Amino acid sequence: MVGFVPSAPPRVSIGVPVYNGERYLAGTLDSLIAQTFGAFELIICDNASTDRTPEIAQEYAAKDCRIRYVRGEQNIGSARNFNRAFHLATGEYFRWFSSDDVAAPESLARCVEVLDAEPSVVLVYPKTRLIDGAGQTIRDYDDCLHLTMADPCERFRELLTRIRYTNAVYGLMRAAAMRRTGLFGTYLSSDEVFQAELVLQGTFWEIPEVLFFRRMHATASSSMTRTERLQFYRPERTWSVELTEWKRLVALSRVVERSEELDRRQKVRLQSYLAHAAVWKWRALAGELVDATGGVIRGLFRSRIE
């Protein structure tokens, strides 16, 4: 395997957050073990699974010294488990990898080549093919996030304009740049906010070949209802109302304000951009406030009845 020296510290860390992933986990791990670039550690971060995930993970860890299995005592939610996988990593470069997706054998090597050659790049990802539960092709998906502009304000605006599926978040990133972000929050769209914070630090690079296969199936987070996704992000959540769009805009504003890459003039430009975005989304923002007010009133009414 190219670049693999068992006694050397890993150049790359791969975090595999998983919860009840027994159906696809073995296939995912097989695709990662088969990478032509071998100098990596693989951290399976089990979010207190109740199926055969622990047995599968332990089996792979026992036969490959690059694999570590870490199990949480309780389900802390998807976002916190993703963050935990990163905090356990030791590599110069890092990538998350979902427990049901698949990587082409040369995927990691191609990403490492870009980060080694391009110091300005903080995230590199290959093109994506969407596959179904049986591994059959659904369609190729173009993320259009090849953001190599010199101006961080332009990269920020283009990211928020273009982003749909968050496939790029499964790309290879510089761990040092990630440590300067807030990682994932426990609210929907926090992965988008994370990427926005990262793109202020450097450029995003898209490898033009399809080397990442994202599985779309009935139990994937992308197939969940909004309520199910909220529970998936934060299992301890007990209320039915979530000010998702408000949280996203406030978090983006905070990202801009604390950025060390932007001067005051650039921060004003991006805050103005976010203010205009809020105006365009006033219906969604107003709707969330109406829903929240109604939820509070219903909660008070139920408590008085009880």
C-alpha positions, 0 to 999 in steps of 0.5 A: 500500500502506497505510503503505509509505514505501520510504525509511523504516525498516520498522516490521515485519520478517518472517522466513521461515526455509526449508530446501528449500522450493521447492514452496511458497515462491513462494506464501508470498512472494506472499501476503506481498508482497500485504499491504495494510500495506507498511512491512515488510522480508522476510528469507528465511533459507535454511538451506543448501537443496539444491533450487531455494530459492535461485533462487526467493528471489533472483528475489523479492529482485531484484524487491522492495527490501523482500526480503533473501535470506540463505543459510547455508553449512551447515544449522544446524537449524530452531531456530537458523535461526528465531533467525537470522532474528530477529537479522537483523531491524530492525523494531519489530515482528516475525513469523516466517512458515513457508515453506509457509504463507499470509497473508490480505492484511489479516493484517499490517495487522490485527496492527499495528493491535492492537499500536499501540492496545494497549501491553500486548499483546506478541503478536497473532495471527489465527485459523487455518485448516488447509489441505492441500498443495493449499490445500484447507481441512482445518478451522479451528483455535481456539488459544484463546490470547486471554490478556488477564488482568492477572496474569502468573501466570494468563497463564502457567498458561493458556498451558501449559494451552491450547497445542496447535498453536503457531500463535500463534508466527507472530503479530506480536510486539514485537521489544523483548519478544522480545529479553528472551527466550531465543528458540528452544532446540534441543529439542522444545517450545522454541517453547512455552517461548519463548511462556511467557517472552513471556506473562510480559511482556505479554498475547496478543491473538487477532484473531477472523477467519481470516487465517492459513492453515497448511499441513499436508502430508507433509513439514511438521514437524508431520507428521514422526516424533519422531526426524525432528523432533529431527534437523530441530531439530538436524542435528548430533545423534548420539544417539537419546535426548532428555530432551524433557519434562525439558528443557521443565520445566527451561527453564520453571522457568528462565524463571520464575526469571529473569523481571523481571516476577514478584516472589518470591511469584509465582515461588514460585507458578509454581514450585509449579505446575510441580512439580505438573505434573511429578508429573502427568507422572511416567510420561513423565518416568520413561520418558525416564530409562529410555530414556536409561539404556538408550541409554547401556548400549547405547552402551557395549555397542556400543563394547566390541564394536567 
